[in-house]
Amino acid sequence: MLQAEIKSLLKEDISILIKVPNSGKHYLCDCGEASLLTVKEAQSVSAIFISHTHIDHFANFDGIFRHQMGSGEKVVICGPKNIHQQVEARLKSYTWNLIDENAIEYEIREIISKEEINVYTLRPPYWNTEFIKTQNFLFEDECVNVDFAILDHKTDSIAYLFKEKDTITFHEEASGFRKGKWISELKIAFENNDPDQQIEIEDTIYKAAELFHLLTRNKGYRLGVIMDHAVDEKNYEKMRTVFTEADKVYIETFYKDLDQEFAQLNYHSFASASGKIMNECKVKEAIPIHFSRRYTESDQQEIETAFYKAFRES
């Protein structure tokens, strides 16, 4: 099951680390101050997901690549329009005369629309952006695939949904057959929805559909991160499309209900509004995050109380 850890203290800018247990895989959502993020964790990040490049979400990018430099790995960076130019500018602002060209590679995936992702690469020491291709998906590896919604924060703000890969359980005790390669063949037919695939077991040919009862699909865990967004029906419709029935979602709840006029002015959300949309999305567990730095711990408690009241209303 995917695990998320908030790496920022109350008055720090937001950053969330997502871990895949037993794999060493780490993904980072936004680059706030993150004083709780260790050097080892930063070095283990294989992909960074930037919601938008306001300073409170992007200021610590330098601290992240400082610890990644020299790894020789490829690190993916996903973000909104112009992210490739902004990453390039940050990297070019330093002198790299002692860094080898194989020290690291950044692959930038710029979200233009739901169907259009532009892919670029950046390598030291000159950090010149090279366009590679346009693709229609954002991110997938052996552990997760990532969906997203483009929200309005008076600029594009990307909300991400990390979807753990489904697994398939074979019920050996119910089969009555000896183990063999037929089990993997059956799983492939099941994954490909190919009921007519012929499966040979002990010199007898079966249609895959006759054996599908021996398998169970275990739906992968779905973890969402929704950062800054305006309280707006268009945003909410996009959230419903992507995040409905997610297992857990962290959602921006920048203001108290009493300060919702500031939320409207600054294209942010407030406590009960964030709780209500998570209720509408039928999310199993929702967690309010990213509070205004003007607030104290008692203000945070007030936000959480209003959020959970709205979230749990039937």
Secondary structure in CASP SS format (residue, H / E / C, confidence):
PFRMAT SS
TARGET T0000
AUTHOR 0000-0000-0000
METHOD secondary structure of the structure
MODEL  1
M C 1.00
L C 1.00
Q E 1.00
A E 1.00
E E 1.00
I E 1.00
K C 1.00
S C 1.00
L C 1.00
L C 1.00
K C 1.00
E C 1.00
D C 1.00
I C 1.00
S C 1.00
I E 1.00
L E 1.00
I E 1.00
K E 1.00
V E 1.00
P C 1.00
N C 1.00
S C 1.00
G C 1.00
K E 1.00
H E 1.00
Y E 1.00
L E 1.00
C E 1.00
D C 1.00
C C 1.00
G C 1.00
E C 1.00
A C 1.00
S C 1.00
L C 1.00
L C 1.00
T C 1.00
V H 1.00
K H 1.00
E H 1.00
A H 1.00
Q H 1.00
S H 1.00
V E 1.00
S E 1.00
A E 1.00
I E 1.00
F E 1.00
I C 1.00
S C 1.00
H C 1.00
T C 1.00
H C 1.00
I H 1.00
D H 1.00
H H 1.00
F H 1.00
A C 1.00
N C 1.00
F H 1.00
D H 1.00
G H 1.00
I H 1.00
F H 1.00
R H 1.00
H H 1.00
Q H 1.00
M C 1.00
G C 1.00
S C 1.00
G C 1.00
E C 1.00
K E 1.00
V E 1.00
V E 1.00
I E 1.00
C E 1.00
G E 1.00
P E 1.00
K C 1.00
N C 1.00
I H 1.00
H H 1.00
Q H 1.00
Q H 1.00
V H 1.00
E H 1.00
A H 1.00
R H 1.00
L H 1.00
K H 1.00
S C 1.00
Y C 1.00
T C 1.00
W C 1.00
N C 1.00
L C 1.00
I C 1.00
D C 1.00
E C 1.00
N C 1.00
A C 1.00
I C 1.00
E E 1.00
Y E 1.00
E E 1.00
I E 1.00
R E 1.00
E E 1.00
I E 1.00
I E 1.00
S E 1.00
K C 1.00
E C 1.00
E E 1.00
I E 1.00
N E 1.00
V E 1.00
Y E 1.00
T E 1.00
L E 1.00
R C 1.00
P C 1.00
P C 1.00
Y C 1.00
W C 1.00
N C 1.00
T C 1.00
E E 1.00
F E 1.00
I E 1.00
K E 1.00
T E 1.00
Q E 1.00
N C 1.00
F C 1.00
L C 1.00
F E 1.00
E E 1.00
D C 1.00
E C 1.00
C C 1.00
V E 1.00
N E 1.00
V E 1.00
D E 1.00
F E 1.00
A E 1.00
I E 1.00
L E 1.00
D E 1.00
H C 1.00
K C 1.00
T C 1.00
D E 1.00
S E 1.00
I E 1.00
A E 1.00
Y E 1.00
L E 1.00
F E 1.00
K E 1.00
E E 1.00
K C 1.00
D C 1.00
T E 1.00
I E 1.00
T E 1.00
F E 1.00
H C 1.00
E H 1.00
E H 1.00
A H 1.00
S H 1.00
G C 1.00
F C 1.00
R C 1.00
K C 1.00
G C 1.00
K C 1.00
W H 1.00
I H 1.00
S H 1.00
E H 1.00
L H 1.00
K H 1.00
I H 1.00
A H 1.00
F H 1.00
E H 1.00
N C 1.00
N C 1.00
D C 1.00
P C 1.00
D C 1.00
Q C 1.00
Q E 1.00
I E 1.00
E E 1.00
I E 1.00
E C 1.00
D C 1.00
T E 1.00
I E 1.00
Y E 1.00
K E 1.00
A H 1.00
A H 1.00
E H 1.00
L C 1.00
F H 1.00
H H 1.00
L H 1.00
L E 1.00
T E 1.00
R E 1.00
N E 1.00
K C 1.00
G C 1.00
Y C 1.00
R E 1.00
L E 1.00
G E 1.00
V E 1.00
I E 1.00
M C 1.00
D C 1.00
H C 1.00
A C 1.00
V C 1.00
D C 1.00
E H 1.00
K H 1.00
N H 1.00
Y H 1.00
E H 1.00
K H 1.00
M H 1.00
R H 1.00
T H 1.00
V H 1.00
F H 1.00
T C 1.00
E C 1.00
A C 1.00
D C 1.00
K E 1.00
V E 1.00
Y E 1.00
I E 1.00
E E 1.00
T C 1.00
F C 1.00
Y E 1.00
K C 1.00
D H 1.00
L H 1.00
D H 1.00
Q H 1.00
E H 1.00
F H 1.00
A H 1.00
Q H 1.00
L H 1.00
N H 1.00
Y C 1.00
H C 1.00
S C 1.00
F E 1.00
A H 1.00
S H 1.00
A H 1.00
S H 1.00
G H 1.00
K H 1.00
I H 1.00
M H 1.00
N H 1.00
E H 1.00
C C 1.00
K C 1.00
V C 1.00
K C 1.00
E E 1.00
A E 1.00
I E 1.00
P E 1.00
I E 1.00
H C 1.00
F C 1.00
S C 1.00
R C 1.00
R C 1.00
Y C 1.00
T C 1.00
E H 1.00
S H 1.00
D H 1.00
Q H 1.00
Q H 1.00
E H 1.00
I H 1.00
E H 1.00
T H 1.00
A H 1.00
F H 1.00
Y H 1.00
K H 1.00
A H 1.00
F H 1.00
R H 1.00
E C 1.00
S C 1.00
END
